[in-house]
Amino acid sequence: MDASDLPRPAAEAQGETDRYRLKREAIIAAAARQIAGRGLKGLTLVGVAAMVGLNTNSVTYYFRKKDLLAEAAVEDALTRFARVVDPDDAPELGPRAYLCAVLARNFALAAAIRRDEEAPLTVLSDMRALEEPARSRLISRYFELVARVAERIGPCEAEPGTGETGGKGRALARAQLLCDVLHWSRTWLRLYAVEDFPRVEARLADLLEHGLAPSGQGWQVAPLRVEEQEAPPPGASPEAYLRVATRLINDRGYRGASVERIAGELQLSKGSFYHHLSGKDDLVRACFDRSFSRVTATQHRAAALPLSEWEKLGTAISTLLEAQLGGEEPLLRDTALLALPEEIRPEAIARSDRLARRFAGMISDGIAEGTIRAVDPAIASQCVMGLINSAVDMAARAGRWPSRAALIRDYADPLMTGFFPKG
């Protein structure tokens, strides 16, 4: 018998296990940093190997191919996000204390990431770009997490005469909104220094607890009528590509919305795609431009109405949520911004920030008018952007509600009137 065949002491075996685990975690953290800078498309085994001081063959000992490493990075992000929203060490907290604890954990994680003490969270929407069975497994796990958040928030009774579902349906909508607000905060927190995080956390907590409306004031779901448009031209028009690409990016992420899938949805060849568009990045730019233009048009139409600023804001939100939840022509989800390649991400984020500032202006005017509660307009406007652009996740659950208006109200109400409204 060779000496290498002899049983190893338990301590030695455990040491090897620990070394394997630590190196694997370092590789996943490096992948998360690379994805944060370059998007899932830019993840490479060569780049990750260089970041952890290994050669590529050594990395493949842990992850045979890039897709397995991408899956591990997304799963790690989901596990870390679960520790933020579903802490095991605080099961006794009531709904209000639970919300404050979640925000505290979220800002602590954001600060640690900013100081490079922890790797960035890989964008959870990237799970949509993974191949099966990983894609379905992780999406299912995420929705199970949202359901647990709904249980922690607690039951919520429907208000008489509003058409709301109340109970589990409304709690689920509130849980989804909370998760969406936390996801989107990773984009707009870049505008603040870490030293300002305590004040931002306090202002966000106040907004989520009490909402935008003054005490006792409600709001109506009143979307603007869709303006008549000419019928789209038949065949492979650029507009057709934009509609299909937007839906696929929302459903499968930037990486998952391949040229092959887009052309296949339209039953056309890849050659036809390149006849109309020079490349995928140009297509994504056009999708964002189309979505941003629709938001801008809605903001201007609402602002021109002879209504209070509160009613104008409610009208704009109702209209945009109607588009998101209708399923036919949704807006491109803004969380896709975080997964864009670095060469086109700044342009898209800057455009999104301009839309947020317009909402901030509406909120500021409403505060001055007395129809909107005194909140931080910059933070509130970013929450409005997150509310609108992540609402597509609720479309698949629309069957739980008696009408689209009831779903819109249940989903938006925690931001409009608060998770725990006064009086």
Secondary structure by P-SEA (a helix, b strand, c coil): cccccccccaaaaaaaaaaaaaaaaaaaaaaaaaaaccccccccaaaaaaaacccaaaaaaacccaaaaaaaaaaaaaaaaaaaccccccccccaaaaaaaaaaaaaaaaaaaaacccccccccccccccccaaaaaaaaaaaaaaaaaaaaacbbbbcccccccccaaaaaaaaaaaaaaaaacccccccccccaaaaaaaaaaaaaacccccccbbbbbccccccccccccccccaaaaaaaaaaaaaacccccccaaaaaaaacccaaaaaaccccaaaaaaaaaaaaaaaaaaaaaaaaaccccaaaaaaaaaaaaaaaaacccccccccccccccccccaaaaaaaaaaaaaaaaaaaaaaaaaccccccaaaaaaaaaaaaaaacccccccccccccaaaaaaaaaccccccccccc
